[in-house]
Amino acid sequence: MRDIVRDLSHGPARLPSVHPDDQAPRVVEPTTTPLRLPAGIALINKMCEAADAQDRAAKMETLARVEIARLRPKSLCTTMS
């Protein structure tokens, strides 16, 4: 343990510095990537459309039941219950 402390007593080691003129300039050219839909988006769209169709059908059924109950004569409603 004393050896470790003695080694670090003069401070951490320094990395060698590199003079900026010694490095060659890098040329970075922009790359173009065509835009496209993410993988699997067609499947997700189909699943959403199917869920929407089910929701619409359920809503139409509920509205039809409410309308039938509203139009049904009161006497039928009490005898059928």
C-alpha positions in Angstrom: 0.0 0.0 0.0 2.9 2.4 0.8 4.3 1.8 -2.7 1.0 2.9 -4.3 0.9 6.0 -2.1 4.6 6.8 -2.9 4.0 6.4 -6.6 1.1 8.8 -6.6 2.8 11.4 -4.3 4.1 13.4 -7.3 0.6 13.6 -9.0 -1.1 11.7 -11.8 0.8 10.8 -15.0 0.4 13.3 -17.8 -0.4 12.3 -21.4 2.0 13.5 -24.1 0.7 16.7 -25.8 0.4 16.9 -29.5 1.1 20.1 -31.3 -1.9 21.1 -33.5 0.3 21.8 -36.5 1.5 18.2 -36.4 -1.9 16.8 -37.2 -3.3 16.7 -40.7 -6.7 18.4 -41.1 -9.6 16.0 -41.5 -12.1 16.6 -44.2 -15.6 15.5 -43.2 -18.1 15.3 -45.9 -21.8 15.0 -45.1 -23.5 11.8 -46.0 -27.0 11.6 -47.4 -29.4 8.9 -46.2 -32.8 8.6 -48.0 -35.8 8.9 -45.7 -37.9 5.9 -45.3 -40.5 4.5 -42.9 -39.2 2.5 -39.9 -39.3 -1.3 -40.2 -42.7 -2.8 -39.1 -44.7 0.4 -39.5 -47.0 -1.2 -42.1 -47.9 -3.9 -39.6 -48.6 -1.4 -36.9 -50.8 0.6 -39.3 -52.8 -2.5 -40.1 -53.2 -3.3 -36.4 -54.4 0.3 -35.6 -56.9 0.2 -38.5 -58.3 -3.2 -37.3 -58.7 -1.8 -33.7 -60.4 1.3 -35.1 -62.8 -0.9 -37.1 -63.7 -2.9 -33.9 -64.2 0.3 -31.9 -66.5 1.7 -34.6 -68.5 -1.5 -34.7 -68.9 -1.5 -30.9 -70.0 2.1 -30.9 -72.6 1.5 -33.7 -74.0 -1.5 -31.7 -74.3 0.6 -28.6 -76.0 3.4 -30.4 -78.4 1.0 -32.1 -79.3 -0.6 -28.8 -80.0 2.9 -27.3 -82.1 3.9 -30.2 -84.1 0.7 -30.2 -84.7 1.1 -26.4 -85.8 4.7 -27.0 -88.2 3.8 -29.8 -89.7 0.7 -28.1 -93.1 1.4 -26.5 -93.0 1.7 -22.7 -95.4 -1.2 -22.3 -93.1 -3.6 -24.1 -90.2 -2.5 -21.9 -91.9 -3.3 -18.7 -93.2 -6.7 -19.8 -89.9 -7.9 -21.4 -87.8 -7.1 -18.4 
